[in-house]
């Protein structure tokens, strides 16, 4: 694959416009690109789009891990016994939810 033939600015504009895979393919066909160039553009489009999803997923997992750590520390310190259940169950549920969504983005 010749990456120099692929215009990254064009691909980034498609991602910013949230175009679907089929729409990008139709745009390339209507602009008269050859099949080899179309496949290169589509591969790079998929790669960059997946890379962005993975970065977002890792951010969600990191935030979830931090919230989980915070919930654990606050439950052990027990600064306010009246809201210990919030730290044990509420923040832990939020942390697990964030981490599961992050894993969904990374592994999907």
Backbone as a printed PyTorch tensor [residue, N CA C, xyz], in Angstrom:
tensor([[[  0.8390,  -1.1760,   0.0000],
         [  0.0000,   0.0000,   0.0000],
         [  0.8830,   1.2380,   0.0000]],

        [[  0.5700,   2.1790,  -0.8210],
         [  1.3250,   3.4190,  -0.9390],
         [  0.6030,   4.4970,  -0.1330]],

        [[  1.1030,   4.8010,   1.0750],
         [  0.4590,   5.7680,   1.9480],
         [  0.5830,   7.1910,   1.4320]],

        [[  1.5710,   7.4510,   0.5820],
         [  1.7550,   8.8010,   0.0840],
         [  0.6240,   9.2020,  -0.8720]],

        [[ -0.0380,   8.2190,  -1.4650],
         [ -1.1290,   8.5290,  -2.3810],
         [ -2.4040,   8.8990,  -1.6440]],

        [[ -2.4810,   8.5630,  -0.3580],
         [ -3.6780,   8.8200,   0.4240],
         [ -3.5660,  10.1970,   1.0640]],

        [[ -4.5900,  11.0090,   0.8480],
         [ -4.6350,  12.3530,   1.4170],
         [ -5.2560,  12.2740,   2.8100]],

        [[ -4.4210,  12.4200,   3.8430],
         [ -4.8860,  12.2780,   5.2250],
         [ -5.8400,  13.3960,   5.6360]],

        [[ -5.6900,  14.5660,   5.0760],
         [ -6.5890,  15.6760,   5.4050],
         [ -8.0090,  15.3660,   4.9370]],

        [[ -8.1110,  14.7370,   3.7810],
         [ -9.4220,  14.3550,   3.2620],
         [-10.0670,  13.3180,   4.1670]],

        [[ -9.2750,  12.3440,   4.5880],
         [ -9.7960,  11.3020,   5.4690],
         [-10.2360,  11.9070,   6.7940]],

        [[ -9.4490,  12.8190,   7.3350],
         [ -9.8120,  13.4570,   8.5990],
         [-11.0860,  14.2710,   8.4510]],

        [[-11.2790,  14.9110,   7.3090],
         [-12.5140,  15.6710,   7.1000],
         [-13.7210,  14.7380,   7.0260]],

        [[-13.5440,  13.5430,   6.4490],
         [-14.6390,  12.5680,   6.4290],
         [-14.9840,  12.1100,   7.8400]],

        [[-13.9660,  11.9050,   8.6530],
         [-14.1950,  11.4790,  10.0400],
         [-14.8670,  12.5940,  10.8290]],

        [[-14.4300,  13.8300,  10.6070],
         [-15.0430,  14.9670,  11.2900],
         [-16.4970,  15.1490,  10.8820]],

        [[-16.8040,  14.8530,   9.6170],
         [-18.1790,  14.9580,   9.1180],
         [-19.0240,  13.7390,   9.4810]],

        [[-18.3880,  12.7280,  10.1110],
         [-19.0470,  11.4930,  10.5370],
         [-19.7130,  10.7540,   9.3710]],

        [[-18.9800,  10.6760,   8.2830],
         [-19.4860,   9.9580,   7.1200],
         [-19.3690,   8.4590,   7.3400]],

        [[-20.3220,   7.7150,   6.7970],
         [-20.2730,   6.2640,   6.9190],
         [-19.3230,   5.6830,   5.8740]],

        [[-19.0020,   4.4170,   6.0620],
         [-18.0980,   3.7140,   5.1560],
         [-18.6620,   3.7120,   3.7320]],

        [[-19.9660,   3.4440,   3.5950],
         [-20.6010,   3.3930,   2.2730],
         [-20.6150,   4.7590,   1.6010]],

        [[-20.8460,   5.8080,   2.3840],
         [-20.8580,   7.1570,   1.8280],
         [-19.4800,   7.5460,   1.3040]],

        [[-18.4490,   7.1800,   2.0430],
         [-17.0830,   7.4740,   1.6000],
         [-16.7820,   6.7250,   0.3170]],

        [[-17.1840,   5.4630,   0.2610],
         [-16.9460,   4.6690,  -0.9480],
         [-17.6700,   5.2620,  -2.1450]],

        [[-18.9230,   5.6800,  -1.9690],
         [-19.6750,   6.2910,  -3.0710],
         [-19.0440,   7.6080,  -3.5120]],

        [[-18.5320,   8.3630,  -2.5470],
         [-17.8700,   9.6320,  -2.8820],
         [-16.6280,   9.3860,  -3.7210]],

        [[-15.8450,   8.3880,  -3.3360],
         [-14.6320,   8.0780,  -4.0930],
         [-14.9500,   7.5860,  -5.4990]],

        [[-15.9770,   6.7560,  -5.6190],
         [-16.3650,   6.2450,  -6.9410],
         [-16.8590,   7.3950,  -7.8180]],

        [[-17.6530,   8.2940,  -7.2330],
         [-18.1940,   9.4090,  -8.0230],
         [-17.1040,  10.4040,  -8.4320]],

        [[-16.0170,  10.4590,  -7.6440],
         [-14.9060,  11.3510,  -8.0060],
         [-13.9520,  10.7270,  -9.0120]],

        [[-14.1770,   9.4800,  -9.4040],
         [-13.4030,   8.8520, -10.4570],
         [-12.1090,   8.1920, -10.0200]],

        [[-12.0050,   7.8140,  -8.7690],
         [-10.8060,   7.1140,  -8.3110],
         [-10.8110,   5.6730,  -8.8120]],

        [[ -9.6130,   5.1180,  -8.9780],
         [ -9.4890,   3.7190,  -9.3910],
         [ -9.7240,   2.8130,  -8.1910]],

        [[ -9.9600,   1.5300,  -8.4760],
         [-10.3000,   0.5970,  -7.4000],
         [ -9.1700,   0.4210,  -6.3960]],

        [[ -7.9320,   0.4910,  -6.8490],
         [ -6.7850,   0.3570,  -5.9380],
         [ -6.7350,   1.5570,  -4.9910]],

        [[ -6.9340,   2.7560,  -5.5400],
         [ -6.9320,   3.9550,  -4.7060],
         [ -8.0950,   3.9500,  -3.7330]],

        [[ -9.2450,   3.4690,  -4.1880],
         [-10.4190,   3.3970,  -3.3190],
         [-10.1490,   2.4680,  -2.1430]],

        [[ -9.5620,   1.3280,  -2.4170],
         [ -9.2820,   0.3830,  -1.3270],
         [ -8.2520,   0.9600,  -0.3480]],

        [[ -7.2680,   1.7010,  -0.8510],
         [ -6.2840,   2.3340,   0.0280],
         [ -6.9560,   3.3720,   0.9180]],

        [[ -7.7940,   4.2170,   0.3210],
         [ -8.5030,   5.2270,   1.1000],
         [ -9.3990,   4.5830,   2.1520]],

        [[-10.1190,   3.5360,   1.7760],
         [-11.0280,   2.8940,   2.7130],
         [-10.2750,   2.2020,   3.8430]],

        [[ -9.1280,   1.5980,   3.5420],
         [ -8.3230,   0.9760,   4.5990],
         [ -7.8180,   2.0250,   5.5850]],

        [[ -7.3250,   3.1270,   5.0590],
         [ -6.8310,   4.1890,   5.9420],
         [ -7.9700,   4.8210,   6.7380]],

        [[ -9.1300,   4.9720,   6.1150],
         [-10.3070,   5.5210,   6.7990],
         [-10.6950,   4.6350,   7.9730]],

        [[-10.7520,   3.3140,   7.7390],
         [-11.0910,   2.3840,   8.8110],
         [-10.0370,   2.3840,   9.9080]],

        [[ -8.7690,   2.4300,   9.5200],
         [ -7.6870,   2.3890,  10.4970],
         [ -7.7230,   3.6090,  11.4070]],

        [[ -7.8770,   4.7830,  10.8270],
         [ -7.8920,   6.0120,  11.6260],
         [ -9.1350,   6.0710,  12.5000]],

        [[-10.2600,   5.6450,  11.9590],
         [-11.5000,   5.6600,  12.7380],
         [-11.4030,   4.6990,  13.9270]],

        [[-10.8510,   3.5060,  13.7110],
         [-10.6790,   2.5490,  14.8020],
         [ -9.6560,   3.0340,  15.8190]],

        [[ -8.6230,   3.6960,  15.3450],
         [ -7.6060,   4.2300,  16.2460],
         [ -8.2150,   5.2790,  17.1800]],

        [[ -9.0840,   6.1260,  16.6460],
         [ -9.7470,   7.1340,  17.4710],
         [-10.6530,   6.4800,  18.5140]],

        [[-11.3480,   5.4080,  18.1160],
         [-12.2030,   4.6980,  19.0710],
         [-11.3760,   4.0540,  20.1740]],

        [[-10.2230,   3.5100,  19.8260],
         [ -9.3840,   2.8760,  20.8300],
         [ -8.8390,   3.8970,  21.8230]],

        [[ -8.4460,   5.0480,  21.3510],
         [ -7.9430,   6.0910,  22.2500],
         [ -9.0400,   6.5060,  23.2230]],

        [[-10.2500,   6.6990,  22.7130],
         [-11.3770,   7.0490,  23.5790],
         [-11.6420,   5.9350,  24.5840]],

        [[-11.5420,   4.6850,  24.1510],
         [-11.7550,   3.5510,  25.0380],
         [-10.7410,   3.5050,  26.1540]],

        [[ -9.4730,   3.7570,  25.8410],
         [ -8.4440,   3.7610,  26.8740],
         [ -8.6640,   4.8970,  27.8750]],

        [[ -9.1600,   6.0300,  27.4050],
         [ -9.4590,   7.1390,  28.3090],
         [-10.5880,   6.7320,  29.2600]],

        [[-11.6460,   6.1090,  28.7360],
         [-12.7450,   5.6490,  29.5820],
         [-12.2610,   4.6270,  30.6080]],

        [[-11.3970,   3.7110,  30.1890],
         [-10.8810,   2.7180,  31.1290],
         [-10.0300,   3.3670,  32.2170]],

        [[ -9.2320,   4.3620,  31.8730],
         [ -8.3990,   5.0420,  32.8610],
         [ -9.2550,   5.8130,  33.8590]],

        [[-10.2750,   6.4920,  33.3580],
         [-11.1630,   7.2310,  34.2590],
         [-11.9140,   6.2600,  35.1680]],

        [[-12.3740,   5.1510,  34.6090],
         [-13.0560,   4.1430,  35.4130],
         [-12.1560,   3.5480,  36.4760]],

        [[-10.9020,   3.2950,  36.1370],
         [ -9.9530,   2.7600,  37.1120],
         [ -9.7030,   3.7720,  38.2290]],

        [[ -9.5990,   5.0440,  37.8700],
         [ -9.3960,   6.0710,  38.8870],
         [-10.6080,   6.1870,  39.8080]],

        [[-11.7960,   6.1760,  39.2410],
         [-13.0080,   6.2490,  40.0570],
         [-13.1100,   5.0230,  40.9640]],

        [[-12.7540,   3.8520,  40.4500],
         [-12.7590,   2.6450,  41.2660],
         [-11.7520,   2.7220,  42.4020]],

        [[-10.5720,   3.2240,  42.1090],
         [ -9.5580,   3.4040,  43.1530],
         [-10.0380,   4.3930,  44.2010]],

        [[-10.6400,   5.4910,  43.7440],
         [-11.1680,   6.4910,  44.6590],
         [-12.2660,   5.8910,  45.5380]],

        [[-13.1310,   5.0840,  44.9620],
         [-14.1950,   4.4350,  45.7360],
         [-13.6070,   3.4980,  46.7800]],

        [[-12.5790,   2.7590,  46.4110],
         [-11.9320,   1.8430,  47.3500],
         [-11.2960,   2.5970,  48.5080]],

        [[-10.5610,   3.6490,  48.2030],
         [ -9.8850,   4.4240,  49.2420],
         [-10.9100,   5.0900,  50.1620]],

        [[-11.9410,   5.6640,  49.5840],
         [-12.9560,   6.3350,  50.4070],
         [-13.7270,   5.3390,  51.2690]],

        [[-13.9440,   4.1350,  50.7810],
         [-14.6240,   3.1200,  51.5910],
         [-13.7280,   2.6540,  52.7350]],

        [[-12.4170,   2.5870,  52.5120],
         [-11.5060,   2.1680,  53.5830],
         [-11.3030,   3.2680,  54.6190]],

        [[-11.2010,   4.5070,  54.1580],
         [-11.0090,   5.6230,  55.0830],
         [-12.2880,   5.8700,  55.8890]],

        [[-13.4350,   5.7230,  55.2260],
         [-14.7510,   5.9130,  55.8370],
         [-14.8650,   7.2900,  56.4920]],

        [[-14.7190,   8.3820,  55.7120],
         [-14.7580,   9.7170,  56.3030],
         [-16.1490,  10.0950,  56.8270]],

        [[-17.1810,   9.6180,  56.1780],
         [-18.5520,   9.8890,  56.6110],
         [-19.3110,   8.5640,  56.6030]],

        [[-19.5300,   7.9770,  57.7430],
         [-20.1740,   6.6560,  57.7740],
         [-21.5660,   6.6260,  57.1510]],

        [[-22.2240,   7.7560,  57.1040],
         [-23.5720,   7.7860,  56.5410],
         [-23.5860,   7.5070,  55.0360]],

        [[-22.5160,   7.8510,  54.3530],
         [-22.5040,   7.6590,  52.8960],
         [-21.5000,   6.5940,  52.4450]],

        [[-21.1280,   5.6990,  53.3510],
         [-20.1990,   4.6380,  52.9810],
         [-20.7890,   3.7440,  51.8920]],

        [[-22.1000,   3.5150,  51.9240],
         [-22.7350,   2.6960,  50.8940],
         [-22.6040,   3.3370,  49.5140]],

        [[-22.6270,   4.6700,  49.4730],
         [-22.4370,   5.3440,  48.1870],
         [-21.0550,   5.0330,  47.6130]],

        [[-20.0260,   5.0540,  48.4790],
         [-18.6750,   4.7500,  48.0050],
         [-18.5450,   3.2840,  47.6200]],

        [[-19.1170,   2.4040,  48.4300],
         [-18.9770,   0.9730,  48.1670],
         [-19.7390,   0.5320,  46.9230]],

        [[-20.9620,   1.0210,  46.7780],
         [-21.8130,   0.5230,  45.6970],
         [-21.9850,   1.5200,  44.5560]],

        [[-22.1860,   2.7790,  44.8590],
         [-22.4450,   3.7710,  43.8270],
         [-21.2460,   4.0500,  42.9470]],

        [[-20.1410,   4.4500,  43.5770],
         [-18.9410,   4.7650,  42.7860],
         [-18.3580,   3.5250,  42.1270]],

        [[-18.4750,   2.3840,  42.8130],
         [-17.9670,   1.1470,  42.2000],
         [-18.7740,   0.7990,  40.9570]],

        [[-20.0840,   0.9740,  41.0180],
         [-20.9320,   0.7150,  39.8500],
         [-20.5770,   1.6520,  38.7000]],

        [[-20.3570,   2.9130,  39.0230],
         [-19.9660,   3.8820,  37.9850],
         [-18.6190,   3.5000,  37.3840]],

        [[-17.6650,   3.1100,  38.2400],
         [-16.3310,   2.7370,  37.7640],
         [-16.3940,   1.5240,  36.8430]],

        [[-17.1540,   0.5210,  37.2370],
         [-17.2720,  -0.6830,  36.4110],
         [-17.9440,  -0.3490,  35.0840]],

        [[-18.9490,   0.4950,  35.1240],
         [-19.6260,   0.9040,  33.8850],
         [-18.6970,   1.6280,  32.9350]],

        [[-17.8990,   2.5530,  33.4650],
         [-16.9480,   3.2820,  32.6240],
         [-15.9090,   2.3470,  32.0210]],

        [[-15.4070,   1.4390,  32.8340],
         [-14.3780,   0.5220,  32.3280],
         [-14.9560,  -0.4530,  31.3100]],

        [[-16.1720,  -0.9190,  31.5150],
         [-16.7850,  -1.8350,  30.5430],
         [-17.0340,  -1.1220,  29.2080]],

        [[-17.5000,   0.1250,  29.2660],
         [-17.7030,   0.8710,  28.0240],
         [-16.3700,   1.1090,  27.3140]],

        [[-15.3230,   1.4090,  28.0830],
         [-13.9990,   1.5720,  27.4930],
         [-13.5070,   0.3040,  26.8340]],

        [[-13.7310,  -0.8450,  27.4870],
         [-13.3240,  -2.1160,  26.8820],
         [-14.1390,  -2.4150,  25.6370]],

        [[-15.4100,  -2.0260,  25.6400],
         [-16.2360,  -2.2020,  24.4480],
         [-15.6460,  -1.4260,  23.2680]],

        [[-15.2380,  -0.1890,  23.5190],
         [-14.6550,   0.6200,  22.4430],
         [-13.3150,   0.0610,  21.9690]],

        [[-12.5190,  -0.4440,  22.8840],
         [-11.1960,  -0.9390,  22.5090],
         [-11.3000,  -2.2500,  21.7490]],

        [[-12.1270,  -3.1630,  22.2190],
         [-12.1500,  -4.5030,  21.6410],
         [-13.1730,  -4.6760,  20.5230]],

        [[-13.9900,  -3.6880,  20.2550],
         [-14.9910,  -3.8260,  19.2030],
         [-14.3730,  -3.5480,  17.8540]]])
